[in-house]
Amino acid sequence: MHIGHNHSTKYHIEQDNQTYDLDSVDEEKDLGVITTHDLKFSKQCNEAAKKAMRVLGLVKRYFRNLDIATFRLLYKSFI
């Protein structure tokens, strides 16, 4: 698999006298890092922000009265 670009280049792998064509993709997630074809990190930032907002919503929903220290402890433990 290779990250796509505008050129019409075809990549392949040869193994055991067989040729395998590689698929072209626009983005790939490896080790939790999202890499796009244009190498911009906005998709990675959006996913991190979504995760943080989900955690904040969870803490807000289940814990009504929190002081600052307890909130920080819960937030850090979920993230």
C-alpha positions, 0 to 999 in steps of 0.5 A: 500500500502506498499513499497516493499522489497525482502521478499515474505510477503503479507500484508492485512487489515481486515475491516468489516469482509473483507480482503483486500490485500495491493499492493507492490510498489517500490516508493511512493510520499507523501507530495512532498517527494519521498520514494523508497523501498531502502530509498535512496534520489537520486530520490528526488534530481533528481526531485528537480534538474529537477524542478530547471532546468525547472525554469532556462530555463523559466527565460532564455527564456522569460527574455533576459537581466537581472541583478543579483538582478532581476534574483534572484527575478524571480528565488525565486518567481518561486521556 
